């Protein structure tokens, strides 16, 4: 019993290999930090990339909706529909090739076929991290790389009763 009490009172002679000491291995925390830092940075960049993709989809959704709203009032003004759609896509840099518009399927209201206008916006999202593009669905070949192909479509009844002279998209 005395020997046990004496061993509890005296400190260990070699703290270097003592598993209960605070200074277990001086560089261990540095090595753990160096091993985990790239994983944390990659996770943050992937979250940033997914946030950008959600923003771009929201922007093309809003642009298609605003373009079709303009088309509901002015269904024969193709240039105005296209310009309204492009102007409402903030920060995307859409051009004429990204926007398609035309007649939609007429909707029946009180046994009357009301014409509709349809706007389709397509955009190729380029992720910053190369690992993200491997795990995302809907990949397409845009600009020589595999990128996420975002598409948004909006349809709205026209306010003009005669059928508009729009082509099919």
N, C-alpha and C positions, 0 to 999 in steps of 0.2 A: 504494500500500500504506500509506503514511503517512497518507493522508487517511482510510482505512478504520479504522486504529487510533485516530486522533484522534476520529472520530465515535463509536467504542465507548466511549471514556473519558469524554467530556463528556456530561452529562445533556441531555435534550431541553429546548429552550427553553420549549415550551408543553406541559405535561403534561395539559392539559385534553382534547386530542384525540389523545393518544398511546394507541394501543390496548394497549400493553404496560404502561402504568402502573397502579398499584393504585387510584388515585383517578380512575377512568374518568369516571363521572357520579355526583355525590354523592347524588342522590335516586333512582337507579335501583333499588337494593335495596328501598327503601321502597315504590315503585310496584309492584314484583313481589310483595312481601309483601301489599300491599293487594288485588292482583288474585287471588292464590291463596288468601287466607284464607277467603273465602266458600265456595270449592269444598271445602276441607278440613273446614270446619264442617258443610256439608251432608253430606259423606261420613260424618262421625262420627254425625250425627243419624240418617241412614238405617241405619247399623249398629245403633244403639241401638233403632230401631223394629223391625228384623228380630229382634233379640234379645227384645224384648217379645212379638212374635208367636210365637216359639218357646216362650217361657215359658207363654203363654196356651194354646197347643195342648197342651203337656205337662200343664198343670193340668186341662184338660177331659178329656184322655185318662185321667189318674189318677182323676178324679172319676167317670167312667163305669165304670171298672174296679172301684172300690170300691163303687159303687151296685149293680153286678151281682153282686158277691160277697155283699153283704147279701141280694140277691134270690135267690141260689142257696140260702140257708139258710131264708129267710122269703119264699117266692115270692108269697104272697097279701097281703103287707103293702105296699100301694102307697105309702102315706104314708111309711113307714119307708125304702123304697127311694129315694123322691124326696128326703127330708131327708138321708139319708146322702150322696147324690150332691151336693147343694147344699153340705153342710158340708165336703166334701173339695175343693171348688173354691176354694182359698185365693186371695184377692185379686181375684176376678173379679166378685163381686156377682151371681151367678146367681139367677134367680127360678124360679117354677113353670113359666113359659112356655118356659124353655130346656131343660127335661128332659122327654123322652118315654120311656115304658117299657111293656113288655108281653111277650107270649109270643114266643119265637123259633121257628125251624124245629126240630122235634125231631131229635135226633141219634141215629143207630142204633148201639147198643152191644150186641154179641152177639145180634143179631136182636131187640132190644128197643128200642123208640122211647122214648128218655129225653127228657122235656120240658126246654126251655131258657127262660131269661129274657134279655131284651134291653133295654139302656138306651142311649138316644141323647141326647147333649148337644150343643146348638147354641149358638154364641156369635158375636156380631158384634164384630170387632176394629176399633178406630178408630185408625189410625196418626196420629202427631204431625205428620209431614211430609206435605204435600199431594201431593208427587211420588211417594211410595211407592204410594199407592192406585191410581195409573194403571198401574203395572207389575205389580201382583200379580194372579194368576189367582183365580178363585172369588169375584169381587166380587158383592155383593148390596146391595140397597137396604134399609138399616136406619137408621131415625131421620132420613130425608131426605138422607143422604149415601151415596156409594158406599163400602162398607167391605168388609173381608175377612171372609168367612163361614167360620168354623171349625166343623167337625163331627167328633165322635168317637162311635164305636159299640162296645159291648162285649156279647158273648154268652157265657153260661156255662150248663152243665147244672145242673139243680136237684138238690138232695139229697133232695127229697121225691119219692117214687115216683108217687103219684097226680098226675095232670095238674093244674097250678095253674089257677085260675079268673081268669087275667089276660086283658085285652083285647089285641088286636093293636096294636102301636104305629103 
